[in-house]
Amino acid sequence: MNQCEKVTINNIEGLRLAALSFMPAECNYVVIICHGFRGTKENSGRLQRFVSRLNQINMGALAFDFTGNGESEGKFSEISLTRQVRDLSCVIDYVKRRCRKPIILLGRSFGGSTVAASAIKKPEIAAYIFWSTPLLLSQTFGSPGDQQSRLEIKNEVPLSLIEDLKNHDMSEYLAAIKDKPVLVVHGGADETVSLENVDQFKRHVPQAACTIVDCADHHFTDHAKIRDDLTVSWLKRTFLSILN
């Protein structure tokens, strides 16, 4: 396992974003990993196992906490998709300056929504990976004044997020990745993000490799290794053949 380096990256407001960097001695690509709603970069302790497998195929990884999450500065109560897109843009620019390698974006849940929304502004990204990602955002998070259709979690979704959704057209963002390699992995028993979201990927990104894992819930609680296996195998098929 390559050594984990703790780094900080300033966002557009000057707030510090906490990140973990895992770079092998020989690095051909860098995977930037974006956590989900109320998540953190460590992914409940699963991060190191996954990035170890990336390092074994000469891919580096950087995982970070969005503003107001985990060890990063800022207020979670002010979360919005717009703010997360700005954070990710700063992280992409940091990796480009430091590594000068092609970048692959991986997003879990709302982190995947952020990855999709970033595509139109970052055409240089080499590929996209979406884990349990909502594209039908109003269906997942609700709309102003509609408490019943909000994401069914113990903590209420901040209004800043819900009100910001009207500023985003996910179909427009998906059009920006129609010529890029795309992997979609979703749980067949996802209780938070419906399978209709996978249909959206199939409709707007026809080249996407979409896999539904039977019985897996939103967090892939008992199926994380399967998700890792699918992702690493896809990366090998898609990118290692280019290098050989």
Wavefront OBJ file of the C-alpha trace (Angstrom):
o trace
v 0.000 0.000 0.000
v 1.403 3.377 -0.959
v 1.651 5.952 1.766
v -1.323 8.207 2.389
v -0.521 11.905 2.315
v -2.797 14.423 3.995
v -3.152 17.595 1.923
v -5.256 20.738 2.023
v -6.702 22.514 -0.986
v -8.189 25.992 -0.895
v -11.624 26.400 -2.423
v -12.743 29.481 -4.319
v -13.668 31.219 -1.036
v -10.303 30.467 0.550
v -11.683 27.768 2.848
v -9.510 24.705 3.324
v -10.649 21.381 1.920
v -9.154 18.312 3.604
v -7.905 15.615 1.238
v -6.059 12.309 1.222
v -3.638 11.589 -1.611
v -2.453 8.116 -2.637
v 0.083 8.250 -5.453
v 2.059 5.200 -6.608
v 5.647 5.539 -7.796
v 4.463 4.932 -11.349
v 1.220 6.796 -11.953
v -0.598 6.884 -15.282
v -3.984 8.299 -14.197
v -5.429 9.976 -11.111
v -8.909 9.151 -9.804
v -10.549 11.975 -7.852
v -13.124 10.511 -5.445
v -16.152 12.585 -4.386
v -18.186 11.498 -1.358
v -21.960 11.559 -1.056
v -24.476 13.639 0.897
v -23.345 13.889 4.548
v -20.475 11.557 3.707
v -16.719 11.953 4.111
v -13.629 11.167 2.083
v -12.923 7.983 4.084
v -16.183 6.323 2.908
v -16.844 4.682 6.289
v -13.381 3.112 6.344
v -13.615 1.592 2.867
v -11.394 4.093 1.055
v -7.963 2.580 1.654
v -8.934 -0.880 0.453
v -10.254 0.576 -2.797
v -7.362 2.945 -3.502
v -4.893 0.159 -2.780
v -6.366 -1.674 -5.746
v -6.121 1.466 -7.865
v -2.469 1.879 -6.928
v -1.804 -1.727 -7.964
v -2.788 -0.825 -11.540
v -0.672 2.355 -11.456
v -3.558 4.717 -10.816
v -3.291 7.388 -8.172
v -6.214 8.576 -6.084
v -7.244 11.694 -4.228
v -10.308 11.790 -1.978
v -11.499 14.977 -0.326
v -14.203 16.408 1.927
v -16.524 18.955 0.361
v -16.954 22.285 2.164
v -18.762 21.792 5.483
v -18.164 18.033 5.530
v -15.652 15.895 7.404
v -12.445 17.786 8.161
v -13.024 20.600 5.666
v -13.868 24.132 6.702
v -17.248 25.775 6.133
v -20.872 25.222 7.086
v -22.763 22.134 5.989
v -26.022 24.075 6.346
v -25.054 26.128 3.279
v -24.542 23.109 1.026
v -25.599 23.347 -2.622
v -24.759 21.609 -5.860
v -23.288 24.867 -7.139
v -20.928 25.068 -4.166
v -19.839 21.471 -4.599
v -19.120 21.991 -8.292
v -16.876 24.913 -7.357
v -15.074 22.781 -4.778
v -14.498 19.997 -7.286
v -13.185 22.469 -9.844
v -10.547 23.632 -7.350
v -9.573 20.045 -6.577
v -9.260 19.212 -10.287
v -7.037 22.245 -10.827
v -4.873 21.193 -7.856
v -4.391 17.662 -9.223
v -3.597 19.021 -12.704
v -0.881 21.280 -11.269
v 0.622 18.616 -9.064
v 0.403 15.430 -11.113
v 0.016 16.389 -14.774
v -1.752 13.085 -15.468
v -5.159 12.357 -17.032
v -7.959 12.619 -14.478
v -10.879 10.265 -13.884
v -13.768 11.430 -11.698
v -15.621 9.065 -9.368
v -18.692 10.203 -7.440
v -20.750 8.426 -4.790
v -24.416 9.422 -4.574
v -24.613 13.255 -4.474
v -20.882 13.285 -5.198
v -21.810 11.680 -8.501
v -24.359 14.416 -9.153
v -21.534 16.889 -8.565
v -19.262 15.021 -10.971
v -21.945 15.149 -13.678
v -22.577 18.843 -13.117
v -18.850 19.555 -13.441
v -18.519 17.944 -16.859
v -19.580 20.938 -18.901
v -16.830 23.101 -17.340
v -14.072 20.493 -17.347
v -13.914 18.917 -20.834
v -10.402 17.614 -20.157
v -11.633 14.854 -17.814
v -10.742 11.410 -19.224
v -13.626 9.345 -17.806
v -16.475 9.261 -15.297
v -17.591 6.732 -12.685
v -20.960 7.046 -10.960
v -21.866 5.039 -7.852
v -25.531 5.181 -6.733
v -25.919 8.596 -8.331
v -29.131 10.666 -8.411
v -29.844 12.569 -11.609
v -33.528 13.175 -10.857
v -32.559 15.535 -8.080
v -35.989 16.897 -7.174
v -37.274 13.339 -6.856
v -34.430 12.496 -4.487
v -34.120 15.672 -2.447
v -37.541 17.278 -2.876
v -38.523 20.814 -3.828
v -39.158 23.962 -1.746
v -42.172 23.469 0.511
v -42.427 19.754 -0.229
v -41.251 18.077 2.962
v -42.690 14.648 2.144
v -40.603 14.007 -0.975
v -37.273 14.961 0.561
v -34.509 12.422 0.865
v -35.580 9.983 3.553
v -32.773 10.400 6.031
v -32.743 11.338 9.700
v -31.325 14.793 9.064
v -33.314 17.262 7.022
v -31.941 18.369 3.677
v -30.843 22.037 3.933
v -33.061 24.437 2.013
v -29.977 25.922 0.334
v -29.540 22.645 -1.548
v -33.162 22.315 -2.598
v -33.488 25.910 -3.795
v -30.266 25.621 -5.825
v -31.466 22.629 -7.828
v -33.486 24.815 -10.212
v -30.178 26.211 -11.458
v -29.069 22.852 -12.822
v -30.065 20.847 -15.888
v -28.652 17.358 -15.526
v -29.504 16.371 -19.097
v -27.367 19.265 -20.341
v -24.484 18.112 -18.156
v -24.767 14.528 -19.352
v -24.576 15.713 -22.959
v -21.077 16.972 -22.153
v -19.852 13.432 -21.418
v -21.510 11.628 -24.308
v -18.160 10.883 -25.941
v -16.279 9.832 -22.775
v -15.928 6.426 -21.083
v -18.605 6.179 -18.367
v -19.305 3.529 -15.725
v -22.530 3.448 -13.698
v -22.925 1.085 -10.724
v -26.231 1.079 -8.844
v -27.870 -1.091 -6.221
v -30.924 -3.072 -7.242
v -32.359 -2.479 -3.754
v -31.359 1.184 -3.477
v -33.840 2.675 -1.023
v -32.776 6.292 -1.618
v -32.010 6.750 -5.326
v -34.433 4.969 -7.637
v -33.480 2.880 -10.640
v -35.125 5.538 -12.816
v -31.851 7.397 -12.420
v -30.011 4.584 -14.199
v -32.536 4.918 -17.019
v -31.517 8.575 -17.300
v -27.903 7.546 -17.828
v -28.927 5.033 -20.487
v -31.017 7.647 -22.276
v -28.530 10.509 -22.249
v -25.200 8.634 -22.199
v -25.755 5.620 -24.476
v -22.135 4.473 -24.303
v -22.262 4.165 -20.503
v -21.547 0.740 -19.020
v -24.420 0.376 -16.550
v -24.473 -2.402 -13.948
v -27.226 -2.986 -11.404
v -26.122 -5.129 -8.467
v -29.018 -7.223 -7.196
v -29.902 -6.770 -3.512
v -27.379 -3.958 -2.969
v -28.685 -0.985 -0.988
v -27.770 2.670 -1.497
v -24.548 2.396 0.505
v -23.630 -1.069 -0.829
v -23.486 -2.124 2.822
v -22.915 -5.810 2.059
v -21.768 -5.426 -1.531
v -18.862 -2.948 -1.440
v -16.339 -5.506 -2.685
v -18.524 -6.293 -5.692
v -18.703 -2.590 -6.511
v -14.924 -2.283 -6.168
v -14.407 -5.352 -8.369
v -16.682 -3.977 -11.082
v -14.938 -0.608 -11.022
v -11.371 -1.906 -11.104
v -12.203 -4.402 -13.857
v -13.762 -1.637 -15.954
v -10.738 0.608 -15.430
v -8.420 -2.186 -16.539
v -10.445 -2.890 -19.675
v -10.828 0.769 -20.551
v -7.384 2.179 -19.799
v -4.727 -0.481 -19.382
v -5.182 -1.619 -22.996
v -4.325 1.935 -24.059
v -1.012 1.770 -22.226
v -0.028 -1.698 -23.462
l 1 2 3 4 5 6 7 8 9 10 11 12 13 14 15 16 17 18 19 20 21 22 23 24 25 26 27 28 29 30 31 32 33 34 35 36 37 38 39 40 41 42 43 44 45 46 47 48 49 50 51 52 53 54 55 56 57 58 59 60 61 62 63 64 65 66 67 68 69 70 71 72 73 74 75 76 77 78 79 80 81 82 83 84 85 86 87 88 89 90 91 92 93 94 95 96 97 98 99 100 101 102 103 104 105 106 107 108 109 110 111 112 113 114 115 116 117 118 119 120 121 122 123 124 125 126 127 128 129 130 131 132 133 134 135 136 137 138 139 140 141 142 143 144 145 146 147 148 149 150 151 152 153 154 155 156 157 158 159 160 161 162 163 164 165 166 167 168 169 170 171 172 173 174 175 176 177 178 179 180 181 182 183 184 185 186 187 188 189 190 191 192 193 194 195 196 197 198 199 200 201 202 203 204 205 206 207 208 209 210 211 212 213 214 215 216 217 218 219 220 221 222 223 224 225 226 227 228 229 230 231 232 233 234 235 236 237 238 239 240 241 242 243 244
